[in-house]
């Protein structure tokens, strides 16, 4: 499902006004490869991303989103970064901003496939052969692929 029911319910009350939401980025690693999905809405390659449901632990959301979007079983291993995204304006005018939690995920089982319609492709990329991506997504990947044990904090550059 592209938009969670709780967001649709909020939108009935507030229209397109900005929403502050918790989000996750799941950087799934398998050896010298990383999972990326090609978004159906923009055509951009990204790690798996999603919205945390009310009361859901962000690491559980990263596991759930990876199963829903790429049909992979994964385990969250480390919080790599936490930061605030720029405001997103969707084609229908809805606005949102996210407190993103980027996790390093370990692949357990499954072959990547676009499972829920949010993506047109899901596949492994060698770390030295990544497709073009936004600076924001490259920062999230960099944090997840680093050897740092502590999470990075910070704002995206404008």
N, C-alpha and C positions, 0 to 999 in steps of 0.2 A: 504494500500500500504506500503510495507516495506521500500523502499527508495524513498524519495520525488523527484519530477521531477527536482527541482532546483539543488539538489545534483547530479543527473545523468548528468545534463547539465554541471556542474562544472567538473565532472569526465571525460567528453569528452575532456576537455581542459587540465587537470592536471594529468590525469592518477590516479595512486595510491598514489600520494604525500599526506602528511598530510593535513587534512581540520580542521579548527577551527570552531565549530558549537555551536549554542545555543541549549541546551536540557532542558527537564523537567522531573521531577519525580512527579507523582500524588499519594500521600498517601491518599487513600479513607478510611475514618473512619465511622463506623456505630456502635455506642455504644461501646462495648468492643471487636469489631471485626475490622479487616483491610482487604481490598481487595488485593489479590495477583494474579498474572498471571504466568503461566508456559510457558516460552519462547520456541517456536518451534525450534529455532536454537541451543540452548544450554541445554534445559531441566531445566534451573534454575528458581526457584521461585523468583519473584521480584514484587515490585509495578509497576504500569503502567509507562512506560518511552517513550519518543519520542523526535522528533526534532521540534524546533520552525521554522515555515515557515517565509520567509522574510516579514518583516513588521508586523508580528503577535505578540500580547502581550503574554508573557510567560504564564500568568494565563489562557488566552484563549486557548493556546496550550494544557495545562494540561486538561482542560475541553474537548477539541476536541479529544485528544488522549484516554481519558477514554471512551468516547462514541465509538470511532473507535475500540478500542482493547477489551473492556469488556462490551459494550452495556449498559452502565449505564449513567444516567443523574446525574451530580454532580455540585457543586458550589465550587469555590476556596475560602477558608477562610483565609489562612495565608501563607506567605512565611516563611518556616521553616529553610531553609539553602540555601546557594549558594556556589558553589565551583567548582574547576577544576578536571575533571576526569583524570585518567591515559590515555595514548594513547591506543586506541582500534585498533587492527589489525584484519580485517575481513577475512574470508576464501579465498576470491578472491584477497587478498593483499591490499585492500583499507585501508587507515589509517585515523583515526579521533581522535580528542580530543574535549571534550564538556565542556562548561560552564553550569553546571547543576543548575537549579532552582527547589528546592524541595518544593512542596506545600502541605499543609493540605487541603484535599477536603472533603466536606460534601456530603453524599449520598442523593439524592433527590428521584430517582425512578429507577426501573428496577431490573432485576435479572442478576447477572453476567454470561456472556457467552463469549467464545472466538469468537469475531465477525469478525476479518479481516484476519485470517490466520497467524498472527504473534505469536499467542499463542495457545497452545493445551488445556489449562484449564484456568478458571477464577473462583475464589471462595473466600468466606469469611473465614478468620482464626481468631480464638480467639487469643487475644494477648499473652496468656500463652501457646499457642500450635502452634507457628510458625514453619514452616519447616526450614531446614538448608538453609542459605543464605550467600552470600559473606559479608565480613566485611564492604565493601563500602555500600551495600544495608542496612545492619543493622544500620550503622551510619545515613543514610538518614531517616530510620524509627524512630530511637531514637530521632532525631531532631524534626520530625513531631509529635511524640507522647508525647513530653515533654510539660510542662506547660509554657515554655518560650514564651514570646511575640515577642522578637527580633529574627531576623534570625541569624543563626550561620554562621560563615565564616571559611574557612580553606581548607587545602590540605588533600587529603587522605594519610594515612600512607603507606609506601612502603613495 
